[in-house]
């Protein structure tokens, strides 16, 4: 969450989403074992949005520029938005996954069930995601 906050709030680089290494995100239908979901987290950023930051390693910067150029050529109207969980589609509830309780998960999210990546963000301290959850709860209460 700190890296996401740094990118969006301090460096003005939009984060598309975060593919958390959590069973509900990587293996929502519980079809695989730990190898299906227990891998790194991925912060997804469009290459052209990361150009202003770049890399200090020449070959990485060269590759970044090539990817950004190709993105702009193929998708000239593509614009990344800053994270706004209220605009994200809320997935239908995923099934409980035996991996939700493994000790490899951080204690803040161990044993908890999530239906969207930004619910994990909220649990890990993201203010925007916490506000979205409050707003969604408020909207659901108003419907009943």
C-alpha positions, 0 to 999 in steps of 0.5 A: 500500500505504501508503494501504491500511495507513493506512486499515486499521491506523491509521484502522480502516476496512476495505478491501474490495479494491484494483483494481490498474491491472495487466493481470492484474487489469483484463484477465486474458483479454488481450482489450484493449490498454493502454486496457483495463487501464492506468488508475488503481488503485481502493481499494474501501471501503464508504461506510458504513465511510468515514463516520467519516472523511468529507470536508472538502468539503461536497458530497462529504460529503453524497454519502457520507452519501447513499450510506451511508444507501442501503447500510444501507437496502438491505443492513442486514446488510452488513459489511465485513471487514478484508483477509484474503487467506486468505479470498479466492477464488484465481482460476485462473491467468490467461494471460500478458499482453503488458502485464505488461512495459510500462514504465508499471508500477512496477519492483517488479511489471513483468514479473511475473504475478499471479492475484489483487489481493493477490499484487500487494499482497504484492509491494508490501510488504503484510505480511498478503498476504506471510503469506497467500502463505507459508501457501498455499505451506505448505498446497500442500506438505502436500498432496503 
